[in-house]
Amino acid sequence: MTRSARFLALLAFTFALLASAQAQTTWTQRNQATGTGETLWSVAEGNAGIVAVGTGGKIVYSLDGKTWTPRASGFTGWLVAVTYGNSRYLAVGEGGTVLSSTDTITWTSVPATGTTARLNNILYAQGKFVAVGEGGAIIVSTDGTTWSIATSGVTGWLRGLAYSSGYWVATGQSGAITTSTNGTTWTKRNGNGNILDLEAVVSTQSFNFTSSAGTTRYTNFLTVGANGISQTIAFYDNSSPTASPSNFLTIGTPTYYDPATRAYLTGTGTTARLRSLTNVNNVYVATGENGTVRTSKSPNGPWSAATIATAKNLVGSGVVQGALMLVGESETIFQSEPIFLSRLGNISTRGPAQTGDKIMIAGTIIQGPRPKQILVRGIGPALTAFGVTGAVADPVLSVFNGAGNLVATNTAWGTNANAAAIVAASASAGAFPLTTNSKDSALLLTLSPGSYTFQLKSASDAPGNVLIEAYDLDPIDATTPRAINISTRGQVGTGDSIMIAGLVVQGQASRTLLVRAVGPTLAGFGVSDTLADPIIKVVANDGTVLATNDNWSDDTTLNGRAVTADEIRAATGACGAFALADNSKDAALLITLVPGNYTVQVSGKNNGTGVAIVEAYDVPQN
């Protein structure tokens, strides 16, 4: 059996149902207080689970969105918003209060935030937290602990907060709009047309508009608020637009256009105050008083009413675990069916490549109705710029299909006929650039659904460190094929030569992943010199260790909850992965990750070395 065939025998796949985002959906009630209860104002998801916050210092927690339990906040005032970023949850509320938690269990009060105004919203973007509130209050922090005060130019309350393409936007009382490019310096944008409160704001699609005057970049936002108002805003890269938005915005009949804010005001078919707004794959869901839910496939309407079994005020919303969650009065929580898209995206693995069974081999399985475009790179010489020693000088990258047939091969990426397209694809994927004459290898391929391996070795059979990368270049939508399993097999050394895999969760929703480091079980597939006792760690982009495991059948505590061997075993079956013996020393974790970048580190216990495979499976969502 060839190396490629043996590795393909280790790849397993699962077919998960993907449904397209739509304007109408069905809702399941997940929680409501037996009495009057508190009002839940906001919901957010992080790597420790889902958190909703509300009046009376209320904090409730869920791992799956279905079962909710209270958490002690140590605070009795209003909590109005919660967000997740920089590996922590921050909840904000009355008196300038900021509560911080890394695990959702223990919440601590940040001692000094610089304001006593009630904070109504908080968001993490551009590497910083920004919170807005009463009296035009805006505070900013890079770590969630040390805060500085920003001047908003607004005297009324602010509640809406969004970020996109270099623009921060905050909205509030009497149509207040203020913007910033850095979260610190803000400019009031109000015109004279809208005097209605704007409660919520989200980003919409940005685009380029070309006219005889040239090309201008537009960054667009949508707001909702009092009396069912809906308002679209377009911010220009240049400060003096020469074209009216009516030339390029497709809308019905606007009730008002305000050139100062560059905004159209339209109705949503209701006079209820709309309190929350979510953009899910360019489907807009607004919620408000008396159980009002309005949806639209365009920021400019038309809007339609969604049916939901409550008359409670629905004041907060968010995308969690592939579904839209609505929260509100009497601790009411509704959850949609899982229709919103995310995916297990890019994979990169760094480690030593040797000869024979010890070359670096990565694999993936593509599921979907049509071919997928993938950028695959085999990096050797370029690693030296990142401080990696002993890099392979002449990496050869080869791609094989499931039948073991060679699809493509490359050494010295600049020799490819489509080298210019590889440069563009690398930039689009956010990959670091390669020098024109380097001997690093790369292939830009369109692959049909099926299983593939990417093999990386030295042309001269000289051992050394390499990095193998695969980038998914397709957009995220219901019909796009996706990689549902990514695996890399190679030699695990010590120190800088342990195996480090990077993975990306792309989209708006979290993914539950089965992550495994398999050593001893590889012997059953004919692999020699296997790693006897692998240890696996999942690490966030900021270096926080999210989870670790030695032996897969031992319970792993994640965020105060034990993940049992039975759950690992069930996920293994659901993904179609090969089984691990109950007493094996292989390692595994079942973990839910929000969109972002992560590394999976595989090392040997007691500095053991040997061949191992690191795997990440996209667990089917119910």
C-alpha positions as CSV (number, residue, x, y, z in Angstrom):
1,M,0.0,0.0,0.0
2,T,1.4,3.4,-0.9
3,R,2.0,6.2,1.6
4,S,-0.9,8.2,0.0
5,A,-3.2,5.2,0.1
6,R,-2.4,4.5,3.8
7,F,-3.1,8.1,4.7
8,L,-6.4,8.1,2.8
9,A,-7.4,5.1,4.8
10,L,-7.2,7.3,7.9
11,L,-9.4,10.1,6.5
12,A,-13.1,9.9,7.3
13,F,-15.9,12.2,6.4
14,T,-19.4,13.3,7.4
15,F,-22.1,14.9,5.3
16,A,-23.8,17.8,7.3
17,L,-27.0,19.4,6.2
18,L,-26.6,23.0,5.0
19,A,-29.7,25.1,4.5
20,S,-29.6,28.5,2.8
21,A,-30.2,31.6,4.9
22,Q,-33.7,32.8,4.4
23,A,-35.9,35.7,5.5
24,Q,-38.5,33.5,7.2
25,T,-37.6,30.8,9.8
26,T,-39.2,28.9,12.7
27,W,-38.5,29.6,16.3
28,T,-38.3,27.4,19.4
29,Q,-38.7,28.9,22.8
30,R,-35.8,27.9,25.1
31,N,-36.4,29.8,28.2
32,Q,-38.9,32.0,30.1
33,A,-39.1,33.0,33.8
34,T,-41.9,31.4,35.8
35,G,-42.7,34.8,37.2
36,T,-42.1,38.2,35.8
37,G,-38.4,37.6,35.7
38,E,-35.8,40.0,34.4
39,T,-35.4,41.4,30.9
40,L,-32.5,39.9,29.0
41,W,-31.0,42.6,26.9
42,S,-28.1,41.0,25.1
43,V,-26.6,37.6,24.1
44,A,-23.2,36.6,22.9
45,E,-21.2,33.5,22.3
46,G,-17.6,32.7,23.2
47,N,-15.4,29.7,23.4
48,A,-16.8,28.9,26.9
49,G,-20.4,28.9,25.7
50,I,-23.3,31.3,25.3
51,V,-24.1,34.1,27.8
52,A,-27.2,36.4,28.1
53,V,-27.3,39.4,30.4
54,G,-30.1,41.5,31.8
55,T,-31.7,43.7,34.5
56,G,-31.0,42.9,38.2
57,G,-27.5,41.8,37.3
58,K,-28.9,38.7,35.6
59,I,-26.5,36.4,33.8
60,V,-27.6,33.1,32.3
61,Y,-25.4,30.6,30.6
62,S,-25.8,27.7,28.1
63,L,-23.5,25.3,26.3
64,D,-25.9,24.3,23.6
65,G,-28.5,27.1,23.5
66,K,-31.2,24.7,24.8
67,T,-30.6,24.5,28.5
68,W,-29.9,27.6,30.5
69,T,-28.5,28.0,34.0
70,P,-27.9,31.2,36.1
71,R,-24.4,32.5,36.9
72,A,-23.7,34.8,39.8
73,S,-22.7,38.2,38.7
74,G,-22.2,39.9,42.0
75,F,-24.1,42.9,40.6
76,T,-27.7,44.0,41.1
77,G,-28.1,46.8,38.6
78,W,-28.9,46.6,34.9
79,L,-26.6,44.7,32.6
80,V,-27.4,45.8,29.1
81,A,-24.9,44.2,26.8
82,V,-22.3,41.5,26.5
83,T,-19.6,40.6,24.0
84,Y,-16.7,38.2,23.6
85,G,-13.2,39.1,22.4
86,N,-9.5,38.7,23.3
87,S,-10.5,35.4,25.0
88,R,-12.8,37.0,27.5
89,Y,-16.5,38.0,28.0
90,L,-17.3,41.6,29.0
91,A,-20.7,42.6,30.2
92,V,-21.6,46.3,30.7
93,G,-24.4,48.2,32.4
94,E,-25.4,50.8,35.0
95,G,-22.9,53.1,36.7
96,G,-20.3,52.5,34.0
97,T,-20.0,48.9,35.2
98,V,-17.9,46.4,33.3
99,L,-17.8,42.7,34.4
100,S,-15.2,40.4,33.0
101,S,-15.0,36.6,32.8
102,T,-12.9,34.1,30.9
103,D,-15.0,31.0,31.8
104,T,-18.6,32.4,32.3
105,I,-18.4,31.1,35.9
106,T,-16.5,33.7,37.7
107,W,-17.3,37.4,37.0
108,T,-15.1,40.2,38.3
109,S,-15.8,43.9,38.3
110,V,-13.3,46.1,36.4
111,P,-12.4,48.7,39.1
112,A,-12.2,51.9,37.0
113,T,-13.8,52.5,33.6
114,G,-13.7,56.3,33.6
115,T,-17.5,56.8,33.5
116,T,-20.5,56.4,35.7
117,A,-22.9,56.6,32.8
118,R,-25.0,53.5,32.0
119,L,-23.3,51.6,29.2
120,N,-25.7,50.2,26.6
121,N,-23.5,48.3,24.2
122,I,-20.1,46.8,23.8
123,L,-18.2,45.4,20.8
124,Y,-14.7,43.9,20.1
125,A,-13.1,44.8,16.8
126,Q,-9.8,46.3,15.5
127,G,-8.1,44.7,18.5
128,K,-10.1,46.7,21.1
129,F,-13.3,46.9,23.1
130,V,-15.5,49.9,22.6
131,A,-18.5,50.5,24.8
132,V,-21.2,53.2,24.4
133,G,-23.9,54.6,26.7
134,E,-25.9,57.4,28.2
135,G,-25.0,61.0,27.7
136,G,-23.0,60.1,24.6
137,A,-20.5,58.1,26.7
138,I,-17.8,56.1,24.8
139,I,-15.0,54.2,26.5
140,V,-12.2,52.2,24.8
141,S,-9.9,49.4,26.0
142,T,-7.4,47.0,24.4
143,D,-7.5,44.5,27.2
144,G,-10.9,44.9,28.9
145,T,-9.2,46.2,32.1
146,T,-7.7,49.6,31.4
147,W,-10.1,52.1,29.8
148,S,-9.9,55.5,28.2
149,I,-12.6,58.0,27.5
150,A,-13.5,59.0,24.0
151,T,-15.5,62.1,22.9
152,S,-18.6,61.2,20.9
153,G,-19.9,64.6,20.0
154,V,-23.3,63.4,21.1
155,T,-25.2,64.4,24.3
156,G,-28.1,61.9,24.2
157,W,-27.9,58.2,24.8
158,L,-26.1,55.8,22.4
159,R,-27.1,52.1,22.1
160,G,-26.4,50.9,18.5
161,L,-22.8,49.9,17.8
162,A,-21.2,48.3,14.7
163,Y,-17.8,48.0,13.0
164,S,-17.0,47.2,9.4
165,S,-14.2,47.9,6.9
166,G,-12.5,50.5,9.0
167,Y,-15.6,52.3,10.3
168,W,-17.1,52.3,13.7
169,V,-20.7,53.5,13.9
170,A,-22.7,54.3,17.0
171,T,-26.4,55.4,16.9
172,G,-28.9,56.6,19.5
173,Q,-31.3,59.1,20.8
174,S,-33.1,61.4,18.3
175,G,-31.4,59.8,15.3
176,A,-27.9,60.4,16.7
177,I,-25.1,59.0,14.5
178,T,-21.4,59.2,15.3
179,T,-18.5,57.5,13.5
180,S,-14.9,56.7,14.0
181,T,-12.1,55.0,12.1
182,N,-10.1,54.0,15.2
183,G,-12.7,53.7,18.0
184,T,-11.1,56.6,19.8
185,T,-11.7,59.8,17.7
186,W,-15.4,60.2,16.8
187,T,-17.3,62.6,14.5
188,K,-21.0,63.4,14.9
189,R,-22.8,62.8,11.6
190,N,-26.3,64.0,12.3
191,G,-28.4,65.8,9.7
192,N,-31.7,67.5,10.3
193,G,-34.1,64.9,8.9
194,N,-34.4,62.1,11.5
195,I,-35.5,62.9,15.0
196,L,-36.5,59.3,15.8
197,D,-34.4,57.2,18.1
198,L,-32.0,54.7,16.5
199,E,-31.7,51.6,18.7
200,A,-29.5,49.2,16.7
201,V,-27.1,49.2,13.8
202,V,-25.3,46.5,11.7
203,S,-23.0,46.6,8.8
204,T,-24.2,45.6,5.3
205,Q,-22.4,44.8,2.1
206,S,-19.7,47.3,1.1
207,F,-19.0,48.0,-2.5
208,N,-17.2,50.1,-5.1
209,F,-19.1,52.6,-7.2
210,T,-17.5,53.7,-10.5
211,S,-18.6,56.9,-12.3
212,S,-17.0,59.4,-14.6
213,A,-15.5,61.0,-11.5
214,G,-13.7,57.7,-10.6
215,T,-14.2,54.8,-8.2
216,T,-15.3,55.4,-4.7
217,R,-15.5,52.8,-1.9
218,Y,-18.8,52.7,0.1
219,T,-19.1,51.2,3.5
220,N,-22.8,50.6,4.3
221,F,-24.7,50.2,7.6
222,L,-28.4,49.7,8.5
223,T,-30.1,51.0,11.6
224,V,-33.5,50.5,13.1
225,G,-35.4,52.2,16.0
226,A,-38.5,54.0,17.1
227,N,-41.8,53.8,15.2
228,G,-40.4,50.9,13.1
229,I,-37.9,53.1,11.4
230,S,-35.3,51.6,9.1
231,Q,-32.4,53.7,7.9
232,T,-29.5,52.9,5.5
233,I,-26.3,54.8,5.7
234,A,-23.4,54.9,3.2
235,F,-20.1,56.2,4.2
236,Y,-17.7,57.3,1.5
237,D,-13.9,56.8,1.4
238,N,-13.7,60.4,0.1
239,S,-15.2,63.2,2.2
240,S,-17.0,65.0,-0.6
241,P,-19.2,62.6,-2.6
242,T,-20.1,63.8,-6.1
243,A,-22.8,61.3,-6.8
244,S,-26.2,61.0,-5.2
245,P,-26.8,57.5,-3.6
246,S,-30.0,57.3,-5.7
247,N,-27.7,56.5,-8.6
248,F,-26.6,53.2,-7.1
249,L,-28.8,52.2,-4.2
250,T,-31.7,50.0,-5.1
251,I,-34.6,51.0,-2.9
252,G,-38.4,51.4,-3.1
253,T,-39.8,54.8,-2.2
254,P,-37.7,56.4,0.6
255,T,-39.6,58.7,3.0
256,Y,-36.5,60.9,3.4
257,Y,-32.9,61.3,2.2
258,D,-30.5,63.2,4.5
259,P,-27.4,64.3,2.6
260,A,-25.5,65.1,5.9
261,T,-25.8,61.5,7.2
262,R,-26.0,60.1,3.6
263,A,-29.0,58.1,4.9
264,Y,-32.3,56.9,3.6
265,L,-35.2,56.5,6.0
266,T,-37.8,53.9,5.2
267,G,-40.5,51.9,7.1
268,T,-40.6,48.2,8.1
269,G,-44.3,47.8,8.2
270,T,-44.7,48.2,11.9
271,T,-44.9,51.1,14.4
272,A,-43.4,49.1,17.2
273,R,-40.0,50.3,18.6
274,L,-37.4,48.0,17.1
275,R,-34.7,47.2,19.7
276,S,-32.3,44.8,18.0
277,L,-30.9,44.1,14.5
278,T,-28.8,41.2,13.1
279,N,-27.3,40.7,9.7
280,V,-27.0,37.0,9.0
281,N,-25.5,36.3,5.5
282,N,-27.2,39.5,4.3
283,V,-30.6,38.5,5.7
284,Y,-31.7,41.2,8.2
285,V,-33.7,40.4,11.3
286,A,-35.1,43.2,13.5
287,T,-36.9,42.6,16.8
288,G,-38.8,44.8,19.1
289,E,-41.7,45.5,21.4
290,N,-44.7,43.0,21.7
291,G,-42.9,40.1,20.1
292,T,-42.3,42.0,16.8
293,V,-39.9,40.4,14.4
294,R,-39.3,41.8,10.9
295,T,-37.1,40.3,8.3
296,S,-35.7,41.5,4.9
297,K,-33.3,40.2,2.3
298,S,-32.2,43.7,1.5
299,P,-31.1,46.6,3.8
300,N,-33.6,48.7,1.8
301,G,-36.6,46.4,2.2
302,P,-39.2,45.3,1.7
303,W,-39.7,43.9,5.2
304,S,-42.0,41.1,6.2
305,A,-43.4,40.0,9.5
306,A,-42.1,36.7,11.0
307,T,-44.4,34.5,13.1
308,I,-43.2,34.0,16.7
309,A,-45.2,32.7,19.7
310,T,-44.8,35.5,22.1
311,A,-46.0,39.0,22.9
312,K,-43.0,39.7,25.1
313,N,-40.6,42.6,24.2
314,L,-37.7,41.1,22.2
315,V,-34.7,43.5,22.8
316,G,-31.6,41.6,21.9
317,S,-30.3,39.1,19.3
318,G,-27.2,37.4,18.1
319,V,-25.9,34.5,16.0
320,V,-24.8,31.6,18.2
321,Q,-24.0,28.0,17.2
322,G,-25.3,28.3,13.7
323,A,-28.7,29.7,14.8
324,L,-30.2,33.1,15.5
325,M,-31.1,33.7,19.2
326,L,-33.6,36.3,20.4
327,V,-33.8,37.5,24.0
328,G,-36.1,39.8,25.9
329,E,-38.7,40.4,28.6
330,S,-39.3,37.8,31.4
331,E,-36.0,36.1,30.5
332,T,-37.5,35.0,27.2
333,I,-35.1,33.2,24.8
334,F,-36.0,32.0,21.3
335,Q,-33.7,30.0,19.0
336,S,-34.1,29.5,15.3
337,E,-33.2,26.2,13.5
338,P,-29.5,26.0,12.4
339,I,-29.6,27.7,9.1
340,F,-26.8,30.2,9.2
341,L,-23.5,29.3,7.8
342,S,-19.9,28.9,9.0
343,R,-17.3,26.3,8.1
344,L,-14.0,24.8,9.1
345,G,-11.7,26.7,6.9
346,N,-8.0,27.0,6.4
347,I,-5.5,24.6,7.7
348,S,-1.7,24.9,8.2
349,T,0.7,22.5,9.9
350,R,4.3,23.1,10.8
351,G,6.7,20.3,11.7
352,P,9.7,18.2,10.6
353,A,9.6,16.5,7.2
354,Q,11.9,13.5,6.7
355,T,11.8,10.6,4.3
356,G,9.7,7.4,3.9
357,D,6.7,7.4,6.3
358,K,8.0,10.5,7.9
359,I,7.3,13.0,5.2
360,M,4.6,15.6,5.9
361,I,1.2,14.5,4.5
362,A,-1.9,16.6,4.9
363,G,-5.4,15.5,3.8
364,T,-8.9,16.9,3.3
365,I,-12.3,15.8,2.2
366,I,-14.4,18.2,0.1
367,Q,-18.2,17.8,0.3
368,G,-20.6,19.7,-1.9
369,P,-22.3,19.9,-5.3
370,R,-19.5,21.4,-7.3
371,P,-15.7,21.8,-7.5
372,K,-13.8,24.0,-4.9
373,Q,-10.9,26.3,-5.4
374,I,-8.1,25.7,-3.0
375,L,-4.6,27.3,-2.6
376,V,-2.1,24.8,-1.3
377,R,1.4,25.9,-0.2
378,G,4.5,24.0,0.9
379,I,6.8,26.4,2.8
380,G,10.5,25.9,3.6
381,P,12.9,28.7,2.9
382,A,10.4,31.4,3.9
383,L,10.2,30.0,7.5
384,T,13.6,31.4,8.3
385,A,12.1,34.9,8.3
386,F,9.8,33.8,11.2
387,G,12.7,32.5,13.3
388,V,12.4,28.8,12.4
389,T,15.7,27.0,12.2
390,G,16.5,24.0,10.1
391,A,14.0,24.7,7.4
392,V,13.9,22.5,4.3
393,A,15.6,24.4,1.4
394,D,13.8,22.7,-1.5
395,P,10.3,21.6,-0.6
396,V,8.3,19.6,-3.2
397,L,4.5,19.8,-3.0
398,S,2.4,17.0,-4.6
399,V,-1.4,16.6,-4.6
400,F,-3.0,13.2,-4.9
401,N,-6.7,12.3,-5.3
402,G,-8.5,9.5,-3.5
403,A,-7.4,6.9,-6.1
404,G,-3.8,7.7,-5.4
405,N,-3.3,9.5,-8.7
406,L,-1.1,12.6,-8.9
407,V,-3.2,15.7,-9.5
408,A,-0.4,18.3,-9.6
409,T,3.1,18.9,-8.3
410,N,5.4,21.9,-7.8
411,T,8.7,23.1,-6.6
412,A,9.7,26.8,-6.7
413,W,6.2,28.4,-6.9
414,G,7.2,31.1,-9.3
415,T,7.7,28.5,-12.1
416,N,3.9,27.9,-12.2
417,A,2.2,29.2,-15.3
418,N,-0.5,30.8,-13.0
419,A,2.1,32.4,-10.7
420,A,0.3,35.8,-10.9
421,A,-3.0,34.2,-9.9
422,I,-1.2,32.5,-6.9
423,V,0.0,35.9,-5.8
424,A,-3.6,37.3,-6.0
425,A,-5.1,34.2,-4.2
426,S,-2.5,34.5,-1.4
427,A,-3.4,38.1,-0.8
428,S,-7.1,37.3,-0.9
429,A,-6.7,34.5,1.6
430,G,-4.5,36.6,3.9
431,A,-1.5,34.4,3.5
432,F,2.0,36.0,3.9
433,P,3.6,36.7,0.5
434,L,6.4,34.6,-1.0
435,T,9.4,36.1,-2.7
436,T,9.4,35.8,-6.4
437,N,12.4,33.5,-6.8
438,S,12.0,31.5,-3.6
439,K,12.0,27.7,-3.7
440,D,8.8,27.5,-1.6
441,S,6.1,25.6,-3.5
442,A,2.5,26.5,-4.2
443,L,-0.5,25.2,-6.3
444,L,-3.8,27.0,-7.1
445,L,-6.2,24.2,-7.9
446,T,-9.9,23.6,-8.5
447,L,-10.8,20.2,-6.9
448,S,-13.9,18.2,-7.4
449,P,-15.7,16.8,-4.3
450,G,-13.8,13.9,-2.8
451,S,-10.7,13.1,-0.7
452,Y,-7.2,14.4,-1.4
453,T,-3.7,14.3,0.2
454,F,-1.0,17.0,0.0
455,Q,2.5,15.6,0.4
456,L,5.5,17.7,1.2
457,K,9.1,16.6,1.2
458,S,12.6,17.7,0.3
459,A,13.7,17.3,-3.3
460,S,17.1,16.2,-2.0
461,D,15.6,14.1,0.8
462,A,17.2,16.3,3.4
463,P,15.2,16.4,6.6
464,G,14.0,19.7,8.0
465,N,11.1,21.9,9.2
466,V,8.3,22.7,6.8
467,L,4.9,24.4,6.8
468,I,2.0,23.0,4.7
469,E,-1.0,25.2,4.1
470,A,-4.4,24.8,2.4
471,Y,-6.7,27.9,1.9
472,D,-10.3,27.7,1.1
473,L,-10.9,30.5,-1.5
474,D,-14.7,30.0,-2.1
475,P,-17.3,32.3,-0.5
476,I,-19.4,30.9,2.4
477,D,-22.9,30.1,1.2
478,A,-25.4,27.2,1.1
479,T,-24.2,25.9,-2.2
480,T,-20.5,26.3,-1.8
481,P,-18.6,23.0,-1.3
482,R,-16.6,22.8,1.9
483,A,-13.8,20.9,3.6
484,I,-15.3,18.9,6.4
485,N,-12.2,17.1,7.6
486,I,-8.6,18.2,7.7
487,S,-5.7,16.1,8.8
488,T,-1.9,16.2,8.8
489,R,0.5,13.3,9.4
490,G,4.1,13.8,10.2
491,Q,7.0,13.5,12.6
492,V,6.5,14.9,16.1
493,G,9.7,16.1,17.6
494,T,10.5,18.3,20.7
495,G,10.9,22.0,21.2
496,D,10.5,23.9,17.9
497,S,9.9,20.5,16.2
498,I,6.6,19.6,17.8
499,M,3.7,19.4,15.4
500,I,1.7,22.7,15.3
501,A,-1.5,22.8,13.2
502,G,-3.4,26.1,12.5
503,L,-7.0,26.1,11.7
504,V,-9.6,28.8,11.0
505,V,-13.3,28.8,11.8
506,Q,-14.9,31.0,9.1
507,G,-18.3,32.7,9.0
508,Q,-20.7,34.1,11.6
509,A,-21.4,31.1,13.8
510,S,-19.3,28.7,15.9
511,R,-18.4,25.2,14.9
512,T,-18.2,22.1,17.2
513,L,-15.0,20.3,16.2
514,L,-13.6,16.9,17.1
515,V,-9.8,17.4,17.3
516,R,-7.6,14.4,17.7
517,A,-3.9,13.6,18.0
518,V,-3.4,9.9,17.0
519,G,-0.2,8.1,17.5
520,P,-0.5,4.4,18.7
521,T,-3.5,3.6,16.6
522,L,-1.5,4.5,13.4
523,A,0.3,1.2,13.8
524,G,-2.8,-0.6,12.7
525,F,-2.6,1.2,9.4
526,G,0.9,0.1,8.7
527,V,2.7,3.2,10.0
528,S,6.0,2.5,11.9
529,D,7.7,4.5,14.6
530,T,4.5,6.0,15.9
531,L,4.3,8.6,18.7
532,A,3.6,6.4,21.8
533,D,1.7,9.0,23.9
534,P,0.6,12.2,22.2
535,I,-0.7,15.2,24.1
536,I,-3.0,17.7,22.3
537,K,-3.7,21.4,23.1
538,V,-6.1,23.9,21.4
539,V,-4.7,27.4,21.7
540,A,-6.5,30.7,20.8
541,N,-4.8,33.3,18.6
542,D,-3.8,35.3,21.7
543,G,-2.0,32.3,23.2
544,T,-4.7,31.3,25.7
545,V,-4.8,27.5,26.1
546,L,-8.5,26.6,25.6
547,A,-8.3,22.8,26.2
548,T,-5.8,20.0,26.6
549,N,-5.9,16.2,26.7
550,D,-3.6,13.3,27.2
551,N,-5.6,10.2,26.9
552,W,-8.9,10.5,24.9
553,S,-10.9,8.2,27.2
554,D,-10.2,10.4,30.2
555,D,-12.9,13.0,31.0
556,T,-11.8,16.5,30.0
557,T,-13.1,19.5,31.9
558,L,-14.0,22.4,29.6
559,N,-15.5,25.5,31.2
560,G,-16.5,23.7,34.3
561,R,-18.2,20.8,32.5
562,A,-16.8,17.3,32.0
563,V,-16.6,16.1,28.4
564,T,-16.8,12.4,28.7
565,A,-15.4,9.5,26.6
566,D,-19.0,8.6,25.6
567,E,-19.3,12.1,24.0
568,I,-16.0,11.7,22.2
569,R,-17.1,8.3,21.0
570,A,-20.5,9.6,19.7
571,A,-18.8,12.5,17.9
572,T,-16.3,10.0,16.3
573,G,-19.2,8.0,15.0
574,A,-21.2,11.0,13.8
575,C,-18.1,12.2,11.8
576,G,-17.3,8.8,10.4
577,A,-13.8,8.9,11.9
578,F,-12.0,5.7,12.6
579,A,-12.5,4.4,16.2
580,L,-9.9,4.6,18.9
581,A,-9.5,1.7,21.4
582,D,-10.7,2.5,24.9
583,N,-7.3,2.0,26.4
584,S,-5.3,3.7,23.7
585,K,-2.9,6.6,24.5
586,D,-4.3,8.7,21.6
587,A,-5.6,12.1,22.5
588,A,-8.9,13.8,21.6
589,L,-11.0,16.9,22.4
590,L,-14.6,17.9,21.6
591,I,-14.7,21.7,21.5
592,T,-16.9,24.5,20.2
593,L,-15.0,27.4,18.7
594,V,-16.3,30.8,17.7
595,P,-15.0,32.2,14.3
596,G,-11.3,33.0,14.5
597,N,-7.8,31.5,14.2
598,Y,-6.5,28.7,16.4
599,T,-3.5,26.4,16.7
600,V,-3.6,22.7,17.7
601,Q,-0.3,21.6,19.2
602,V,0.8,18.0,19.4
603,S,3.7,16.9,21.5
604,G,4.9,13.7,23.0
605,K,4.5,12.9,26.7
606,N,7.9,13.0,28.5
607,N,9.4,14.5,25.3
608,G,8.5,11.4,23.3
609,T,8.9,11.5,19.5
610,G,7.4,9.7,16.6
611,V,4.9,9.8,13.7
612,A,1.4,11.1,14.6
613,I,-1.7,12.5,12.8
614,V,-3.5,15.7,13.9
615,E,-7.1,15.8,12.8
616,A,-10.0,18.3,13.0
617,Y,-13.5,17.0,12.1
618,D,-16.5,19.3,11.6
619,V,-19.1,17.6,13.9
620,P,-22.7,17.6,12.3
621,Q,-24.9,20.2,14.0
622,N,-28.4,19.1,15.0
